[in-house]
Amino acid sequence: MDLAFTSCKIKFLYCKNRFMRSATWEAKATEDGNMTSALYEVYENLAKNEVRFICTGMTRTTEEECANEKMLGIYADSFIEEYKHLTQMVHGYGAKS
């Protein structure tokens, strides 16, 4: 159990502990894949609660490939600012994304 609370390094990525959240599908994005306040809240809660390595949820890289409704998107430059905000937010709590 103590091992979970020890730091680790994966290549150049250093994490304070070994708690990781893998990619899932939250169904909280807009229909076209944009972040929502509910989605930001999910990631903020993870970071606040000491999850130190966070993989964002299932994300489509083309507009047409939406496998599930309300799935995140990153198929256009218009998504960049949303992901920057997310990254800065979780990094503010010491998490990596």
BALOBA-1460 file (C-alpha; in Angstrom, 3 decimals):
// residues 97
<rec num="1" residu="m" x="0.000" y="0.000" z="0.000"/>
<rec num="2" residu="d" x="2.803" y="2.445" z="0.815"/>
<rec num="3" residu="l" x="4.152" y="2.098" z="-2.734"/>
<rec num="4" residu="a" x="1.080" y="3.936" z="-4.088"/>
<rec num="5" residu="f" x="2.140" y="7.048" z="-2.198"/>
<rec num="6" residu="t" x="5.738" y="7.072" z="-3.418"/>
<rec num="7" residu="s" x="6.938" y="9.210" z="-6.292"/>
<rec num="8" residu="c" x="7.732" y="7.755" z="-9.691"/>
<rec num="9" residu="k" x="9.348" y="8.797" z="-12.938"/>
<rec num="10" residu="i" x="8.289" y="7.647" z="-16.393"/>
<rec num="11" residu="k" x="10.911" y="8.849" z="-18.869"/>
<rec num="12" residu="f" x="10.832" y="12.611" z="-18.279"/>
<rec num="13" residu="l" x="7.537" y="12.664" z="-16.375"/>
<rec num="14" residu="y" x="7.881" y="12.925" z="-12.604"/>
<rec num="15" residu="c" x="4.812" y="12.292" z="-10.423"/>
<rec num="16" residu="k" x="4.501" y="12.865" z="-6.672"/>
<rec num="17" residu="n" x="2.550" y="9.604" z="-6.230"/>
<rec num="18" residu="r" x="1.375" y="6.662" z="-8.343"/>
<rec num="19" residu="f" x="-2.317" y="7.483" z="-8.554"/>
<rec num="20" residu="m" x="-3.356" y="7.554" z="-12.201"/>
<rec num="21" residu="r" x="-6.669" y="8.070" z="-13.887"/>
<rec num="22" residu="s" x="-6.875" y="6.329" z="-17.235"/>
<rec num="23" residu="a" x="-8.886" y="7.553" z="-20.202"/>
<rec num="24" residu="t" x="-12.629" y="6.965" z="-19.901"/>
<rec num="25" residu="w" x="-15.777" y="8.289" z="-21.521"/>
<rec num="26" residu="e" x="-17.609" y="10.760" z="-19.302"/>
<rec num="27" residu="a" x="-20.356" y="11.844" z="-21.759"/>
<rec num="28" residu="k" x="-20.033" y="15.417" z="-20.471"/>
<rec num="29" residu="a" x="-18.717" y="17.221" z="-23.566"/>
<rec num="30" residu="t" x="-20.953" y="19.181" z="-25.917"/>
<rec num="31" residu="e" x="-22.338" y="17.407" z="-28.980"/>
<rec num="32" residu="d" x="-19.432" y="18.708" z="-31.090"/>
<rec num="33" residu="g" x="-16.812" y="17.725" z="-28.491"/>
<rec num="34" residu="n" x="-16.151" y="20.925" z="-26.580"/>
<rec num="35" residu="m" x="-15.333" y="20.995" z="-22.871"/>
<rec num="36" residu="t" x="-18.115" y="21.887" z="-20.440"/>
<rec num="37" residu="s" x="-18.024" y="23.150" z="-16.856"/>
<rec num="38" residu="a" x="-19.127" y="19.682" z="-15.708"/>
<rec num="39" residu="l" x="-16.151" y="18.134" z="-17.494"/>
<rec num="40" residu="y" x="-13.695" y="20.662" z="-16.069"/>
<rec num="41" residu="e" x="-15.119" y="19.841" z="-12.639"/>
<rec num="42" residu="v" x="-14.378" y="16.122" z="-13.105"/>
<rec num="43" residu="y" x="-10.714" y="16.832" z="-13.852"/>
<rec num="44" residu="e" x="-10.403" y="19.480" z="-11.151"/>
<rec num="45" residu="n" x="-11.759" y="17.073" z="-8.535"/>
<rec num="46" residu="l" x="-9.276" y="14.410" z="-9.613"/>
<rec num="47" residu="a" x="-6.364" y="16.845" z="-9.375"/>
<rec num="48" residu="k" x="-7.550" y="18.305" z="-6.043"/>
<rec num="49" residu="n" x="-7.742" y="14.796" z="-4.597"/>
<rec num="50" residu="e" x="-4.121" y="13.904" z="-5.309"/>
<rec num="51" residu="v" x="-4.520" y="11.999" z="-8.580"/>
<rec num="52" residu="r" x="-1.186" y="12.957" z="-10.101"/>
<rec num="53" residu="f" x="-1.354" y="11.504" z="-13.613"/>
<rec num="54" residu="i" x="-4.586" y="12.170" z="-15.493"/>
<rec num="55" residu="c" x="-5.342" y="10.909" z="-18.990"/>
<rec num="56" residu="t" x="-8.189" y="12.828" z="-20.557"/>
<rec num="57" residu="g" x="-11.254" y="10.901" z="-21.605"/>
<rec num="58" residu="m" x="-11.957" y="9.213" z="-24.901"/>
<rec num="59" residu="t" x="-11.353" y="11.861" z="-27.562"/>
<rec num="60" residu="r" x="-12.131" y="11.964" z="-31.265"/>
<rec num="61" residu="t" x="-9.535" y="13.322" z="-33.655"/>
<rec num="62" residu="t" x="-11.874" y="13.818" z="-36.601"/>
<rec num="63" residu="e" x="-15.324" y="15.380" z="-36.577"/>
<rec num="64" residu="e" x="-16.893" y="12.304" z="-38.165"/>
<rec num="65" residu="e" x="-15.500" y="9.654" z="-35.806"/>
<rec num="66" residu="c" x="-17.764" y="10.236" z="-32.810"/>
<rec num="67" residu="a" x="-18.105" y="6.736" z="-31.353"/>
<rec num="68" residu="n" x="-20.194" y="7.899" z="-28.397"/>
<rec num="69" residu="e" x="-22.410" y="10.896" z="-27.754"/>
<rec num="70" residu="k" x="-20.906" y="13.878" z="-25.926"/>
<rec num="71" residu="m" x="-17.395" y="12.599" z="-26.579"/>
<rec num="72" residu="l" x="-14.449" y="15.012" z="-26.331"/>
<rec num="73" residu="g" x="-12.992" y="16.360" z="-29.547"/>
<rec num="74" residu="i" x="-9.609" y="17.675" z="-30.632"/>
<rec num="75" residu="y" x="-10.067" y="17.701" z="-34.397"/>
<rec num="76" residu="a" x="-9.711" y="21.465" z="-34.933"/>
<rec num="77" residu="d" x="-7.552" y="24.329" z="-33.685"/>
<rec num="78" residu="s" x="-10.613" y="25.753" z="-31.936"/>
<rec num="79" residu="f" x="-10.110" y="23.151" z="-29.170"/>
<rec num="80" residu="i" x="-6.598" y="24.347" z="-28.249"/>
<rec num="81" residu="e" x="-7.630" y="26.984" z="-25.719"/>
<rec num="82" residu="e" x="-9.948" y="24.546" z="-23.915"/>
<rec num="83" residu="y" x="-7.144" y="22.019" z="-23.512"/>
<rec num="84" residu="k" x="-4.708" y="24.745" z="-22.427"/>
<rec num="85" residu="h" x="-7.175" y="25.790" z="-19.720"/>
<rec num="86" residu="l" x="-7.594" y="22.179" z="-18.596"/>
<rec num="87" residu="t" x="-3.837" y="21.609" z="-18.497"/>
<rec num="88" residu="q" x="-3.147" y="24.790" z="-16.529"/>
<rec num="89" residu="m" x="-5.925" y="23.948" z="-14.086"/>
<rec num="90" residu="v" x="-4.713" y="20.449" z="-13.221"/>
<rec num="91" residu="h" x="-1.065" y="21.524" z="-13.199"/>
<rec num="92" residu="g" x="-2.062" y="24.132" z="-10.616"/>
<rec num="93" residu="y" x="-2.892" y="21.270" z="-8.259"/>
<rec num="94" residu="g" x="0.342" y="19.427" z="-9.042"/>
<rec num="95" residu="a" x="-1.189" y="16.887" z="-11.434"/>
<rec num="96" residu="k" x="0.131" y="15.971" z="-14.872"/>
<rec num="97" residu="s" x="-2.155" y="15.633" z="-17.878"/>
